[in-house]
Amino acid sequence: QLVLVESGGGLVQPGGSLRLSCAASGFTLDYYAIGWFRQAPGKEREGVSCISSSSSDTMYTDSVKGRFTISRDNAKNTVYLQMNSLKPEDTAVYYCAADQSRSTCLSVGNNYVWALGSNFHSWGQGTQVTVSS
């Protein structure tokens, strides 16, 4: 059974940092692109970041560029999302997901198709991130 488990969420003050982890069991992440998504109450799910299997390509939605960093340790079968300079608008449930059809983050030109989430097959249960003073 393919399972992804997120951890590392919590309550943090504006300007603070958190590191989310996405650990896989039942399969190896080595060959797949992995995405981080988030969903705030009353809002649609948003693609936050994506990393290719080799880590050669990383992509970010504009609102987190320069603040978030995605990385992966295939030996640990884990993907990370380092979040710095957090803002209240970053508050959401964060999910990781695996695209088991490809090793790269699906995009067409400058269009981040991966951000739609529809090509990701395995999803974690989510971890809550709350940014508040």
Phi and psi in degrees as GROMACS dihedral restraints (atoms count N, CA, C in turn):
[ dihedral_restraints ]
;  ai    aj    ak    al  type     phi  dphi    fc
    3     4     5     6     1   -87.6    20    10
    4     5     6     7     1   122.3    20    10
    6     7     8     9     1  -133.0    20    10
    7     8     9    10     1   133.7    20    10
    9    10    11    12     1  -118.2    20    10
   10    11    12    13     1   134.6    20    10
   12    13    14    15     1  -128.1    20    10
   13    14    15    16     1   120.6    20    10
   15    16    17    18     1   -91.4    20    10
   16    17    18    19     1   150.0    20    10
   18    19    20    21     1  -152.7    20    10
   19    20    21    22     1   168.4    20    10
   21    22    23    24     1   103.1    20    10
   22    23    24    25     1    -3.4    20    10
   24    25    26    27     1   -72.0    20    10
   25    26    27    28     1   172.8    20    10
   27    28    29    30     1   163.7    20    10
   28    29    30    31     1  -167.2    20    10
   30    31    32    33     1  -100.1    20    10
   31    32    33    34     1   129.2    20    10
   33    34    35    36     1  -141.2    20    10
   34    35    36    37     1   150.2    20    10
   36    37    38    39     1   -78.3    20    10
   37    38    39    40     1   154.7    20    10
   39    40    41    42     1   -54.0    20    10
   40    41    42    43     1   137.7    20    10
   42    43    44    45     1    90.3    20    10
   43    44    45    46     1    -9.6    20    10
   45    46    47    48     1   -83.0    20    10
   46    47    48    49     1  -175.6    20    10
   48    49    50    51     1  -132.9    20    10
   49    50    51    52     1   152.4    20    10
   51    52    53    54     1  -144.2    20    10
   52    53    54    55     1   152.3    20    10
   54    55    56    57     1  -122.2    20    10
   55    56    57    58     1   117.7    20    10
   57    58    59    60     1   -90.6    20    10
   58    59    60    61     1   145.1    20    10
   60    61    62    63     1  -121.0    20    10
   61    62    63    64     1   147.8    20    10
   63    64    65    66     1  -130.3    20    10
   64    65    66    67     1   105.5    20    10
   66    67    68    69     1  -104.2    20    10
   67    68    69    70     1   138.0    20    10
   69    70    71    72     1  -108.4    20    10
   70    71    72    73     1   145.9    20    10
   72    73    74    75     1  -139.2    20    10
   73    74    75    76     1   151.8    20    10
   75    76    77    78     1    87.7    20    10
   76    77    78    79     1   -12.6    20    10
   78    79    80    81     1  -161.8    20    10
   79    80    81    82     1   164.6    20    10
   81    82    83    84     1   -98.3    20    10
   82    83    84    85     1   139.5    20    10
   84    85    86    87     1   -82.1    20    10
   85    86    87    88     1    -8.4    20    10
   87    88    89    90     1   -48.8    20    10
   88    89    90    91     1   -36.8    20    10
   90    91    92    93     1   -97.9    20    10
   91    92    93    94     1    -0.2    20    10
   93    94    95    96     1  -117.6    20    10
   94    95    96    97     1   146.5    20    10
   96    97    98    99     1   -71.1    20    10
   97    98    99   100     1   141.4    20    10
   99   100   101   102     1  -122.4    20    10
  100   101   102   103     1   135.7    20    10
  102   103   104   105     1  -119.3    20    10
  103   104   105   106     1   152.4    20    10
  105   106   107   108     1  -111.2    20    10
  106   107   108   109     1   135.3    20    10
  108   109   110   111     1  -130.2    20    10
  109   110   111   112     1   163.6    20    10
  111   112   113   114     1  -145.7    20    10
  112   113   114   115     1   155.0    20    10
  114   115   116   117     1  -142.5    20    10
  115   116   117   118     1   119.2    20    10
  117   118   119   120     1   -92.6    20    10
  118   119   120   121     1   156.7    20    10
  120   121   122   123     1   -55.8    20    10
  121   122   123   124     1   128.9    20    10
  123   124   125   126     1    78.1    20    10
  124   125   126   127     1     4.3    20    10
  126   127   128   129     1  -120.4    20    10
  127   128   129   130     1   161.0    20    10
  129   130   131   132     1   -75.5    20    10
  130   131   132   133     1   156.7    20    10
  132   133   134   135     1   -61.9    20    10
  133   134   135   136     1   141.8    20    10
  135   136   137   138     1  -126.5    20    10
  136   137   138   139     1   133.7    20    10
  138   139   140   141     1   -75.5    20    10
  139   140   141   142     1   126.1    20    10
  141   142   143   144     1   -99.5    20    10
  142   143   144   145     1   -49.2    20    10
  144   145   146   147     1  -159.6    20    10
  145   146   147   148     1   157.5    20    10
  147   148   149   150     1  -144.8    20    10
  148   149   150   151     1   146.9    20    10
  150   151   152   153     1  -135.0    20    10
  151   152   153   154     1   138.0    20    10
  153   154   155   156     1   -76.2    20    10
  154   155   156   157     1   168.8    20    10
  156   157   158   159     1   -62.0    20    10
  157   158   159   160     1   -34.4    20    10
  159   160   161   162     1   -91.8    20    10
  160   161   162   163     1    -0.8    20    10
  162   163   164   165     1    70.1    20    10
  163   164   165   166     1     8.5    20    10
  165   166   167   168     1   -72.2    20    10
  166   167   168   169     1   -26.1    20    10
  168   169   170   171     1  -123.4    20    10
  169   170   171   172     1   129.8    20    10
  171   172   173   174     1  -130.5    20    10
  172   173   174   175     1   142.2    20    10
  174   175   176   177     1  -133.5    20    10
  175   176   177   178     1   148.5    20    10
  177   178   179   180     1  -139.4    20    10
  178   179   180   181     1   144.9    20    10
  180   181   182   183     1   -69.7    20    10
  181   182   183   184     1   151.7    20    10
  183   184   185   186     1   -56.5    20    10
  184   185   186   187     1   -36.1    20    10
  186   187   188   189     1   -68.5    20    10
  187   188   189   190     1   -15.3    20    10
  189   190   191   192     1  -115.4    20    10
  190   191   192   193     1    -3.3    20    10
  192   193   194   195     1   -59.2    20    10
  193   194   195   196     1   134.5    20    10
  195   196   197   198     1    85.7    20    10
  196   197   198   199     1   -11.9    20    10
  198   199   200   201     1  -115.6    20    10
  199   200   201   202     1   -35.3    20    10
  201   202   203   204     1  -106.9    20    10
  202   203   204   205     1   147.5    20    10
  204   205   206   207     1  -134.8    20    10
  205   206   207   208     1   125.0    20    10
  207   208   209   210     1   -98.2    20    10
  208   209   210   211     1   142.5    20    10
  210   211   212   213     1  -152.1    20    10
  211   212   213   214     1   168.5    20    10
  213   214   215   216     1  -146.9    20    10
  214   215   216   217     1   150.4    20    10
  216   217   218   219     1  -125.5    20    10
  217   218   219   220     1    95.6    20    10
  219   220   221   222     1   -64.7    20    10
  220   221   222   223     1   -27.3    20    10
  222   223   224   225     1   -65.5    20    10
  223   224   225   226     1   -29.9    20    10
  225   226   227   228     1   -98.3    20    10
  226   227   228   229     1     0.5    20    10
  228   229   230   231     1    55.6    20    10
  229   230   231   232     1    42.2    20    10
  231   232   233   234     1  -138.9    20    10
  232   233   234   235     1   142.7    20    10
  234   235   236   237     1  -118.6    20    10
  235   236   237   238     1   144.0    20    10
  237   238   239   240     1  -121.0    20    10
  238   239   240   241     1   155.9    20    10
  240   241   242   243     1  -133.8    20    10
  241   242   243   244     1   105.5    20    10
  243   244   245   246     1   -85.3    20    10
  244   245   246   247     1   123.2    20    10
  246   247   248   249     1  -118.7    20    10
  247   248   249   250     1   115.3    20    10
  249   250   251   252     1  -115.0    20    10
  250   251   252   253     1   164.5    20    10
  252   253   254   255     1    49.0    20    10
  253   254   255   256     1    48.6    20    10
  255   256   257   258     1   -65.2    20    10
  256   257   258   259     1   145.7    20    10
  258   259   260   261     1  -121.2    20    10
  259   260   261   262     1   156.9    20    10
  261   262   263   264     1   -55.0    20    10
  262   263   264   265     1   -32.9    20    10
  264   265   266   267     1   -72.2    20    10
  265   266   267   268     1    -5.3    20    10
  267   268   269   270     1   -83.5    20    10
  268   269   270   271     1    -6.3    20    10
  270   271   272   273     1   -62.3    20    10
  271   272   273   274     1   124.5    20    10
  273   274   275   276     1  -178.5    20    10
  274   275   276   277     1   171.2    20    10
  276   277   278   279     1   -89.0    20    10
  277   278   279   280     1   128.8    20    10
  279   280   281   282     1  -104.5    20    10
  280   281   282   283     1   133.6    20    10
  282   283   284   285     1  -123.3    20    10
  283   284   285   286     1   145.3    20    10
  285   286   287   288     1  -108.7    20    10
  286   287   288   289     1   156.0    20    10
  288   289   290   291     1  -151.2    20    10
  289   290   291   292     1   151.4    20    10
  291   292   293   294     1  -113.4    20    10
  292   293   294   295     1   130.7    20    10
  294   295   296   297     1   -93.2    20    10
  295   296   297   298     1    99.8    20    10
  297   298   299   300     1   -83.9    20    10
  298   299   300   301     1    10.0    20    10
  300   301   302   303     1  -100.9    20    10
  301   302   303   304     1   -13.2    20    10
  303   304   305   306     1  -156.8    20    10
  304   305   306   307     1   160.2    20    10
  306   307   308   309     1   -99.0    20    10
  307   308   309   310     1    -6.7    20    10
  309   310   311   312     1  -116.6    20    10
  310   311   312   313     1   161.7    20    10
  312   313   314   315     1   -79.9    20    10
  313   314   315   316     1   119.4    20    10
  315   316   317   318     1   -64.7    20    10
  316   317   318   319     1   119.1    20    10
  318   319   320   321     1  -146.6    20    10
  319   320   321   322     1   155.1    20    10
  321   322   323   324     1  -126.4    20    10
  322   323   324   325     1   105.9    20    10
  324   325   326   327     1    61.5    20    10
  325   326   327   328     1  -124.7    20    10
  327   328   329   330     1   -93.9    20    10
  328   329   330   331     1     6.9    20    10
  330   331   332   333     1   -90.5    20    10
  331   332   333   334     1   118.0    20    10
  333   334   335   336     1   -83.0    20    10
  334   335   336   337     1    84.9    20    10
  336   337   338   339     1   -62.8    20    10
  337   338   339   340     1   -33.8    20    10
  339   340   341   342     1   -56.3    20    10
  340   341   342   343     1   -31.5    20    10
  342   343   344   345     1   -64.1    20    10
  343   344   345   346     1   -18.3    20    10
  345   346   347   348     1   -72.3    20    10
  346   347   348   349     1   -25.2    20    10
  348   349   350   351     1    86.0    20    10
  349   350   351   352     1   -10.5    20    10
  351   352   353   354     1   -71.4    20    10
  352   353   354   355     1   -18.7    20    10
  354   355   356   357     1   -93.5    20    10
  355   356   357   358     1     4.0    20    10
  357   358   359   360     1   -96.0    20    10
  358   359   360   361     1   131.7    20    10
  360   361   362   363     1  -103.3    20    10
  361   362   363   364     1   -29.9    20    10
  363   364   365   366     1  -118.4    20    10
  364   365   366   367     1   129.7    20    10
  366   367   368   369     1  -126.3    20    10
  367   368   369   370     1   147.0    20    10
  369   370   371   372     1   -83.9    20    10
  370   371   372   373     1  -179.3    20    10
  372   373   374   375     1   -87.9    20    10
  373   374   375   376     1   -12.8    20    10
  375   376   377   378     1    96.9    20    10
  376   377   378   379     1   153.9    20    10
  378   379   380   381     1  -135.4    20    10
  379   380   381   382     1   135.5    20    10
  381   382   383   384     1   -81.5    20    10
  382   383   384   385     1   131.6    20    10
  384   385   386   387     1  -119.2    20    10
  385   386   387   388     1   123.4    20    10
  387   388   389   390     1  -124.6    20    10
  388   389   390   391     1   122.7    20    10
  390   391   392   393     1  -111.5    20    10
  391   392   393   394     1   110.3    20    10
  393   394   395   396     1  -159.0    20    10
  394   395   396   397     1   147.9    20    10
